[in-house]
C-alpha cells in the first residue's frame, strides 16, 4: 500500500514533485523533437514548424532545469 501524499515529509513531496515536472518537461520536449523530425522527413507539411518546435523543446527543457526551488510554508 502506498503512503498518503500528505503524510510524506515536505522535502520528499518537493523532490517527487520536482522529478515529476522534470519528466513531464522531457516528455513534452521529446514529442516536439519527434514532430520536428517528422516534418523534416516529409511526413507532415512544413510550414516553418521544425525550428519552432525545437525552440519550444529548448525552452521547456531550460525552464524545467532552472525552476526555482520552493521554500518556506504556505
N, C-alpha and C positions, 0 to 999 in steps of 0.2 A: 504494500500500500504506500502511495506517495504522500509525503508530508503536505500539510496545508501551507499554501503560499504565505499567508500572514504569520504562520508560526516559524518561518525561516528568519534567521538573523538579517538585519538590514544590509550588511556587507555582502551576504550571499545573494540576496534579492537583487542588489545592484549589479553584481558580477554576472548573474544569469540574464538579467535584462540587457546588459551591455553586449553579451555574447549573442543574444537573440537579434539585437539590432545589427550587429556586425554581419551575422549570417544573412539577414534579410537584405542588407545593402549589397552583399556579394552576389546574392541571387538576382537582384534587380540589375546590377551591373553586368552580370554574366548573360542575362537574357538580352540586354541591349547590345552587347558584343555579338551574340549569336544572330540577332536580327540584322545587324550591320553586315555581317558576313553573308547572310542570305541575300541581301540586296546586291552586294558586290558580285556574287556568282550568278545573278540574274533571276533568282527565284521570286523576287518581288521587284516592282517598278522602282527605279532610282529617281527620287525627287530631292536629292541632297541629304537623304537620310543617314547614310553611314557616318558622316562626320558629326552630325547632330547626336546620333546615338552613342558614339564614342565619347563625345563631350559629356553627355548625361552619365555614362558609366564612370568617367573620371570624377565628376562632381559628386556622385553618390559615394564612391569609394573614399574620396577626401573627407566628405562630411562625416562619414562613419568613423573614420580614423581619428579625426580631430574633434570629435564630440566632447563637450565639456563634461567633466565628472561631477555629478550632483553631490552636494554636501549639505549637511545640516538636516533639520527635520521640518516637516510641514505642520 
